Amino acid sequence: VSRFEGVPMAPPDPILGVSEAFKADKNDLKLNLGVGAYRTEELQPYVLNVVKKAEKLMLEKGDNKEYLPIEGLAAFNKATAELLLGADNPVIKQGLVATIQSLSGTGSLRLAAAFIQRYFPEAKVIISSPTWGNHKNIFNDARVPWSEYRYYDPKTVGLDFEGMIADIEAAPEGSFVLLHGCAHNPTGIDPTPEQWEKIADVIQEKKHMPFFDVAYQGFASGSLDEDAFSVRLFVKRGMEVFVAQSYSKNLGLYSERIGAINVVCSAPDIADRVKSQLKRLARPMYSNPPIHGARIVANVVGDPTMFGEWKQEMEEMAGRIKNVRQKLYDSLSAKDQSGKDWSFILRQIGMFSYTGLNKAQSDNMTDKWHVYMTKDGRISLAGLSLAKCDYLADAIIDSFH
Ligand SMILES: Cc1ncc(COP(=O)(O)O)c(CN[C@](O)(C(=O)O)[C@@H](O)C(=O)O)c1O
């Protein structure tokens, strides 16, 4: 008898499992609005032109494939901290930022969770309700206890700001508060600048540690600086901050697994010590990160022409999603006779729209209409074309009523 007799079949991943089901569907009406992956109007994956340009240059340069240091490619780490905080941010000049290149956003979050587990064993993380499905897995597997703070208000299809503040206030002093830097996943609802100020107030009062997950910088509004507003606000207040970054969406480097964990500390020697312990955790986890994606980011950001082209392409991607939002709203408003207010679709930002469809209704979207989405009612607008908005509107109206 096999030693693996006791190993049960794992359930499909709530997000990536949707893509598997989509692939298996033979109906040509099928639409994949599950995983947050950008598609063109022709519903094709998109490799940014500036990425192709950088890769061509890299190939001509004939770089070697030597191991990177544990902390990753220096040119990337410099570029990523500057993109996040602004190249002229004093914390960079003062050596207060510990940056480790890691395996995209997920790997960066996991490395930070391992650090929290080792150095703050009593602390817990509080995460938004709802949040990205994988956040709970990451903290569970890193053995970091978590609980939820109120975030989404189904009544207003908006932010439950009072509930959020109350729950952050009520958390034990010194908790880690996981915040989405911009383009909250799955709700697409972000705090206003005034609300970010208040969130920073309560976190400072309670001596909590802000922990930003920045997976969509530049992709939400089209502007790298605008999308970094929340992080830069907290740093400007002199707070110590964790920030995980990803280039999966904004540079389309999904499978290159390129991201970073940044820890803004209050003194240079502290940053050095924190960085040394993050390296010590990374070495037995994956030793050192993959070089290709790091070189692409470093080359694109390091060349003013390519950097400009990247910003242009980011605006185009964000723009296409905004157009699709508007068209979906128009289709729903025109077709739905129930008088339901669909304006939440226009108020939400980033890749996703949180429709409010429950599990049974989401199942109907898939079973009857071949529209693939996550069971929490989230649809990825990045997978929607203008041409398909009418069809999707029919499916949503049919599923709601
Ligand atoms: C808030 C958030 N944080 C981190 C990540 C990790 O991304 P990566 O490891 O590729 O850098 C995602 C991606 N989430 C998805 O877009 C999604 O929610 O569909 C999808 O890529 C995923 O992995 O689930 C995310 O939405």
Residues whose N, C-alpha, C, O or C-beta is under 5 A from the ligand:
A	BS01	LIG	I15 G34 V35 G36 L103 S104 G105 T106 W132 N185 D213 A215 S246 S248 Y254
